[in-house]
Amino acid sequence: MDFKSKPIIFASIIVVVAVVAAGFWYWQNKKTALTPTTSAPAGVSTQEQIQENVAGGLGGSIFEKSQNPIVDKLPETNPFEKVEINPLKSIYANPFE
């Protein structure tokens, strides 16, 4: 490379960085402008608002079918919770307890 091409490469790198920075700044401003500014009524979360909006359509029926129907009817996951399973606990006293 000769000395004449170095300033051209340096200037083109600066231009590319400036264009990328300007594009990122524009994208961030556009993204914040598109976010909804309406707030939910008191006591209603955004998830509840979404459920109310899609309750009547195809999305609402798919949402209802995808929920867990036995959420409160699951069996106990630890069958040994109420049973003493350590046979040495009654014989040996742990000094660190």
ABEGO torsion letter per residue (X at the ends): XBAAAAAAAAAAAAAAAAAAAAAAAAAAAAAAAABBABBBBBGBBAAAAAAAAAAABAAAAAAAAABBAAAAABBBABAAAABBABAAAAABBBAAX
